[in-house]
Structures are given as structure tokens and as C-alpha cells.
Amino acid sequence: MGLINVYQKYSRSLNDDWSFGLNVHEFISPVDVIDADGSSMSSYLGTEADLVLTYRPRADVAFTFGYSQMFKTDTMDRIKGSQNSAWYNSWAWVMLQFRPQLL
């Protein structure tokens, strides 16, 4: 069935080593969503916001820290079968990138 992901990205360099980013995603179903009782539901599934902070101590090394929060709709709950869960979900992550120049 697929997923439509409409997103906007903003990033800004804070100095030579640090950068900041904000990504906002809107998730939409590309097909009609029909509830179990046959009624039509909204195709809008929710919005996710991602905050990203990157530190580059060297040209070939980067540490990226992120925090994401998802604000879901009733349609997302019905599709996933999670009516009793919180309205939002959040998580944090860390990534290390190492890009050596071999040749």
C-alpha cells in the first residue's frame, strides 16, 4: 500500500565542528483507510519531529545525536491496533560515522 512522507528539513552550521538540524515528517496513507465497521477514516497518520546535533572533530569522523518524537492520529492507532498507547512516542539515538580515505 505504501506511505506518503511529506517532509521539511532545516539545518544550520553552528561553527566549524557543530551543526544542528530539524526534520518534520507528515505521514499520509496513499489509499483510503476503512475501519472494521466500514466507515472511512482520515488518511493522515501523524507527524514526526527529529532534532539532530552533529559534531565533526575531523573531516572523516562525525558523531550524530538525535531525538525523535512521533505524534500519531487515531487512524495510525487503528492500523497498528494500539488504541491504548500514548498519543506520542519518542526515542533518542547516537551514530558514529567514520569515512577513511583509502586511496
C-alpha positions in Angstrom: 0.0 0.0 0.0 2.9 2.4 0.7 3.3 5.6 2.6 3.5 9.2 1.6 6.2 11.1 3.6 6.0 14.8 3.2 8.9 16.4 5.0 10.7 19.7 5.5 14.4 19.9 6.6 16.2 22.7 8.2 19.9 22.6 9.1 22.4 25.2 10.3 26.1 25.1 10.9 26.8 26.4 14.4 30.6 26.6 13.9 33.3 24.6 12.1 32.6 21.5 14.3 28.9 21.6 15.2 25.7 21.6 13.2 22.0 21.4 14.1 19.1 20.1 12.2 15.3 19.9 12.5 13.3 17.5 10.2 9.5 17.4 10.3 7.7 14.5 8.6 4.0 14.2 7.8 2.8 10.6 7.2 -0.2 10.0 4.9 -1.7 6.9 3.6 -1.9 6.9 -0.2 -5.0 4.7 -0.1 -8.4 5.1 1.6 -8.4 3.8 5.1 -11.5 1.9 6.1 -12.3 1.0 9.7 -13.6 -2.5 10.6 -17.1 -1.2 10.8 -16.9 0.0 7.2 -16.5 3.7 7.9 -13.9 5.8 6.2 -11.1 7.2 8.3 -8.7 10.1 7.7 -5.6 9.3 5.5 -3.4 11.4 7.8 -1.4 9.1 10.0 0.7 11.6 12.1 3.7 13.9 12.3 7.2 13.2 13.4 9.8 15.8 14.5 13.5 14.9 14.6 16.2 17.1 16.3 19.7 16.3 15.1 23.0 17.6 16.5 26.3 16.7 14.7 29.8 17.0 16.0 32.7 16.7 13.4 36.1 16.7 15.2 37.8 15.7 12.0 36.8 15.6 8.3 36.5 11.8 8.4 34.7 11.4 11.7 31.2 12.5 12.9 29.2 11.9 16.0 25.4 12.5 15.5 22.9 12.7 18.3 19.2 12.6 17.6 15.9 12.9 19.4 12.6 12.0 17.6 9.0 12.3 18.6 6.0 10.9 16.8 2.5 12.4 17.2 0.1 9.9 15.8 -3.5 10.0 14.9 -6.5 7.7 15.6 -6.0 6.3 12.1 -2.5 5.2 12.9 -3.8 3.6 16.1 -6.4 1.6 14.3 -4.0 0.4 11.6 -1.4 -0.7 14.2 -4.0 -2.0 16.7 -2.7 0.2 19.6 -5.7 2.2 20.9 -4.4 2.2 24.5 -0.9 3.6 23.7 0.3 7.1 24.4 -0.6 9.9 21.9 3.1 10.4 21.3 6.2 8.1 21.1 9.7 9.4 21.5 13.2 7.9 21.2 16.8 9.1 21.1 19.8 7.7 19.1 23.5 8.1 18.6 25.5 7.4 15.5 29.2 7.3 14.8 30.4 7.8 11.2 33.9 7.0 10.1 34.8 7.7 6.4 38.5 7.0 5.8 40.2 8.0 2.6 41.7 4.7 1.4 43.2 5.7 -2.0 
